[in-house]
């Protein structure tokens, strides 16, 4: 066996519609087909794939407040667009350059405390002097 791709991330939420809108507005994902499971939720697509699965739960899960340990990550292009969306919504973030590889990681959290980072090429970050 050889793993080729991380299929998706599954996120529990007590507020499916609010979280769905957040991922659409902030990450530019699109709502798409979701099979008729017994539990509520939504599938959000990027590049034609269902990347974020929201699953409705009655109570919020306890989240770690250490985003460098507990998180999911995506690679993207459009750094200035993401930073503009974060600024416009007052979302706190910080950036980290991966040693040697120089990839820029933009760390932030969704409204329910799920930590993530979006990764950008060194060239895109260099062009913005980050």
C-alpha positions in Angstrom: 0.0 0.0 0.0 1.1 3.6 -0.7 -0.8 6.6 0.5 -1.3 9.1 -2.3 -3.6 11.8 -0.9 -5.3 13.1 2.2 -8.9 12.5 1.2 -10.7 15.1 3.5 -10.9 16.5 7.0 -14.0 15.7 9.1 -15.1 18.4 11.5 -17.8 18.1 14.2 -20.0 21.2 14.7 -23.1 22.3 16.5 -23.7 25.0 13.9 -23.5 23.5 10.4 -24.9 26.5 8.5 -22.6 29.0 10.3 -19.5 26.8 9.8 -20.5 26.1 6.2 -20.7 29.8 5.4 -17.4 30.5 7.2 -15.5 27.9 5.1 -17.1 29.2 1.9 -16.4 32.9 2.7 -12.9 32.5 4.2 -11.4 29.5 2.2 -13.5 29.9 -0.9 -14.8 26.3 -0.8 -18.1 25.5 -2.4 -21.1 23.5 -1.0 -21.6 20.3 -3.0 -23.2 16.9 -3.0 -23.3 15.0 0.3 -24.9 11.5 0.6 -28.0 11.3 2.7 -26.4 10.2 6.0 -28.6 9.8 9.1 -26.7 12.7 10.8 -26.8 16.2 9.5 -23.9 18.0 7.9 -22.4 19.4 4.7 -19.6 18.6 2.3 -17.5 21.6 1.1 -15.5 21.2 -2.1 -12.3 22.7 -3.4 -10.8 21.8 -6.8 -13.7 19.5 -7.4 -13.1 17.4 -4.3 -15.1 17.2 -1.0 -12.2 18.5 1.2 -14.1 19.5 4.4 -16.8 17.4 5.8 -19.0 19.1 8.5 -20.8 16.7 10.8 -23.6 17.9 13.1 -23.3 17.1 16.8 -25.2 18.0 19.9 -22.2 19.3 21.9 -19.0 20.9 20.8 -15.8 18.9 21.1 -12.9 20.1 23.3 -10.2 21.6 21.1 -6.5 22.0 21.7 -5.4 25.6 21.8 -2.0 24.7 20.3 -2.4 25.0 16.5 1.1 23.7 15.8 0.1 20.3 17.4 -3.6 19.8 16.5 -4.6 21.1 13.0 -5.2 20.4 9.4 -3.5 22.0 6.5 -4.1 22.8 2.9 -1.8 24.0 0.1 -3.1 27.0 -1.9 -2.3 29.9 -4.2 -3.6 33.4 -3.7 -1.9 34.5 -0.5 -3.0 38.1 -0.7 -6.6 37.0 -1.3 -6.5 34.9 1.9 -4.9 37.6 4.0 -7.5 40.1 2.7 -10.3 37.8 3.7 -8.8 37.2 7.2 -8.3 41.0 7.7 -11.8 41.8 6.5 -13.4 39.4 9.0 -11.1 40.3 11.9 -9.6 36.8 12.1 -6.3 36.6 14.0 -3.5 34.7 12.3 0.2 34.3 12.3 2.7 33.1 9.8 5.6 30.7 9.9 8.3 29.9 7.3 9.2 26.2 7.2 12.9 25.9 7.7 14.9 25.0 4.6 11.7 24.6 2.5 10.7 28.2 3.0 7.0 27.4 2.6 4.8 30.0 4.2 2.2 28.7 6.6 -0.7 30.9 7.6 -2.2 29.7 10.9 -5.7 30.5 12.1 -8.8 28.9 13.6 -12.4 28.6 12.6 -15.3 29.9 14.8 -15.4 26.6 16.7 -11.7 26.5 17.4 -10.5 24.0 14.7 -6.9 25.0 14.0 -5.5 25.0 10.4 -2.8 26.4 8.3 -2.8 27.2 4.6 0.5 26.8 2.9 1.9 29.0 0.1 5.0 28.7 -2.0 8.1 30.6 -1.1 7.9 32.6 -4.3 4.4 33.9 -3.5 5.4 34.8 0.1 8.6 36.5 -1.2 6.6 38.6 -3.6 4.7 40.0 -0.6 7.8 40.3 1.6 6.5 37.9 4.2 
